[in-house]
Every structure is written in structure tokens, then in C-alpha cells.
């Protein structure tokens, strides 16, 4: 019984501590901020889909599929995995890479 209670408490703690997501498109707010700060044309960002925020090996992960304009004005589609960690009390994207199927 103690093991079950501890497991439930751990799951509840992880869910409560997870990065906040947008109610509109489901993207973690720190991922959205990262994209706004790193895209050539942040106003052109369109989220096409995203996964739920997953917790594994002490970090959070989210896959985001989006389009945005590049430096030449052409629209480019990207499908990336964002790795999120808590840095100085707030969640930040610490790394991202292209998701290849």
C-alpha cells in the first residue's frame, strides 16, 4: 500500500511541476518564448501540432510541428523536439533538434 501511495504522489508531483502549456495550441510557454526569440520572423509562426509534454530522465520533452518564414522570406516547415529543463526556478529550452521519422 505504501508503494502505491508513493507512486501516486510522485505522478501528481510531476504533473503539477510540469511546464505550463498554452490553452490555445498546447505548446509549452517556454518553447513558444524560445521560438519567438530565435525565429527570423516570429510573427509568421504557425503551430501545426504538438505532442504532450513528456517527462523522462529528469527532463521534459515536447515535439512541435510549425511553419515560419526564413531569412529569405520563404515559408519553411519544421518538426522539432525541444528539451526543457528548470533553470534558476523557471523552465527553459536547453536544446532542440529536428525530428526525423
VENKA-V314862 format. One record per residue. N is the residue number from 1. RES is the residue in three letters. PHI is phi in degrees with one decimal (999 if undefined). PSI is psi as a letter, one per 40 degrees, with the letter a starting at -180 (NA if undefined). OMEGA is omega in radians with two decimals (NA if undefined). Layout:
BEGIN
n:res:phi:psi:omega
N:RES:PHI:PSI:OMEGA
N:RES:PHI:PSI:OMEGA
END
This chain:
BEGIN
n:res:phi:psi:omega
1:UNK:999:d:3.13
2:UNK:-62.2:d:-3.13
3:UNK:-62.9:d:3.13
4:UNK:-65.2:d:3.13
5:UNK:-62.7:d:3.11
6:UNK:-64.7:d:3.12
7:UNK:-62.6:d:3.12
8:UNK:-64.0:d:3.12
9:UNK:-61.0:d:3.12
10:UNK:-63.7:d:3.13
11:UNK:-63.3:d:3.13
12:UNK:-62.2:d:3.12
13:UNK:-62.3:d:-3.14
14:UNK:-66.6:d:3.13
15:UNK:-66.7:d:-3.14
16:UNK:-67.0:d:-3.05
17:UNK:-84.0:e:-3.09
18:UNK:-65.1:i:3.10
19:UNK:-59.0:i:3.12
20:UNK:-69.9:i:3.13
21:UNK:-117.8:i:3.10
22:UNK:-70.5:h:3.06
23:UNK:-72.5:e:-3.09
24:UNK:-82.9:d:-3.06
25:UNK:-122.6:e:3.08
26:UNK:85.4:e:-3.13
27:UNK:-77.3:h:3.07
28:UNK:-58.1:h:-3.08
29:UNK:-60.2:d:3.12
30:UNK:-69.7:d:3.07
31:UNK:-69.3:d:3.11
32:UNK:-60.4:d:3.11
33:UNK:-63.4:d:3.11
34:UNK:-60.2:d:-3.14
35:UNK:-63.8:d:3.12
36:UNK:-59.6:d:-3.11
37:UNK:-81.1:e:-3.02
38:UNK:-117.9:e:3.10
39:UNK:-81.6:i:3.09
40:UNK:-66.6:d:3.14
41:UNK:-132.7:g:-3.07
42:UNK:-59.8:d:3.14
43:UNK:-68.9:e:-3.12
44:UNK:-88.1:e:-3.09
45:UNK:-63.2:h:3.03
46:UNK:-132.2:h:3.12
47:UNK:-79.0:h:3.14
48:UNK:-98.1:d:3.13
49:UNK:167.4:i:3.10
50:UNK:-156.6:i:3.07
51:UNK:-88.8:i:2.97
52:UNK:-70.5:i:3.06
53:UNK:-74.5:h:-3.12
54:UNK:-109.2:i:3.12
55:UNK:-111.7:h:3.12
56:UNK:-156.3:h:3.08
57:UNK:53.6:f:3.07
58:UNK:80.8:e:3.13
59:UNK:-132.5:i:3.08
60:UNK:-106.3:i:-3.11
61:UNK:-131.0:i:3.02
62:UNK:-146.9:h:3.04
63:UNK:-94.8:h:-3.14
64:UNK:-129.3:h:3.09
65:UNK:-107.9:h:-3.07
66:UNK:-148.6:i:2.98
67:UNK:-121.7:i:3.09
68:UNK:-161.5:i:3.12
69:UNK:-81.6:i:3.09
70:UNK:-88.9:a:-3.10
71:UNK:-64.7:e:3.13
72:UNK:-95.8:e:3.13
73:UNK:91.8:e:3.11
74:UNK:-83.8:i:3.12
75:UNK:-84.6:h:-3.09
76:UNK:-122.5:h:3.09
77:UNK:-95.3:h:3.13
78:UNK:-128.8:i:3.09
79:UNK:-133.6:h:-2.99
80:UNK:-123.9:i:2.98
81:UNK:-101.8:h:3.10
82:UNK:-108.4:h:3.10
83:UNK:-102.7:h:-3.01
84:UNK:-117.2:h:3.09
85:UNK:-141.0:i:3.11
86:UNK:-85.2:h:-3.13
87:UNK:-125.9:h:3.14
88:UNK:52.1:f:3.03
89:UNK:87.6:e:3.10
90:UNK:-133.4:i:-3.11
91:UNK:-81.1:h:3.13
92:UNK:-138.5:i:3.00
93:UNK:-77.5:h:-3.12
94:UNK:-101.4:e:-3.13
95:UNK:-167.5:i:3.02
96:UNK:-146.0:i:3.10
97:UNK:-150.0:i:3.13
98:UNK:-67.8:h:3.08
99:UNK:-90.4:h:3.13
100:UNK:-106.1:h:-3.14
101:UNK:-89.6:NA:NA
END
